Every structure is written in C-alpha cells, then in structure tokens.
Amino acid sequence: MISMTLNGRNIEVSENENLVEIAKAHGFHIPTFCYDKQLKAFSCCRICVVEVKGRKNLVAVCSTTPTEGMVVETHSERVMKVRRDILSLLIANHPKDCLTCSKTGDCKLTGVLL
C-alpha cells in the first residue's frame, strides 16, 4: 500500500490499481469513453484527464497507477476546461445517426448529443 492525496483527501491505495478505479472507490466520478476494466487501457479518448502535482501535462487516469506521495485533482478548473474541449472535438467528429447506430440507448455521448 502507498499513500497519495486525491482531491485533498489522504488515502492508502494499492500501487497496482489505476487511478480511475481508485477515484471510483473513493466516491469521485471521472468520465471515461474508451476505458473498460477488463481490457488493457490505451488512453485514446483522453476524457479522463486529471492534474497531478509536479507534472506539466494532464494525465489520463485510465492508464496511470499511483506513486507514493502523488497529489491528484480530478475536477480542477483546468481539468474541466480540457474535458469540455475534448468533448467538443469528439462530438464534432461523431456521426449523429443515433437511430441507426448499434449503440443506441447505450452510448455515453447520447445525452450530450441530444
């Protein structure tokens, strides 16, 4: 077990778990599109980015494991702006033919598009 800080809360976590699962276990929702716990993460949608103290760029939590003393902010102003920008790009290139899509009713973008 290692110690880290998540949204100002000091927690003990396993170094083998990714940050998206750690956040979920501690009551913080981080949006994901490409992440599936049963598959190897490949961080392609980038909607799950967070701020990690000491890192210049935002980090995709679906493929990041914690380190001792890591400080993570999941919903800072910077994170929310970047997520909105990413979502805008995803929607701009997303076909809007929901009625013929095989994901109808089970698409995470449906609520955003309608």
Secondary structure, DSSP 8 states (H G I E B T S, - for coil): -EEEEETTEEEEE-TTS-HHHHHHHTT-----SS--TTS-----S-TTEEEETT-SS-EEGGG----TT-EEESS-HHHHHHHHHHHHHHHHTS---GGGSTTTTS-TTHHHH-
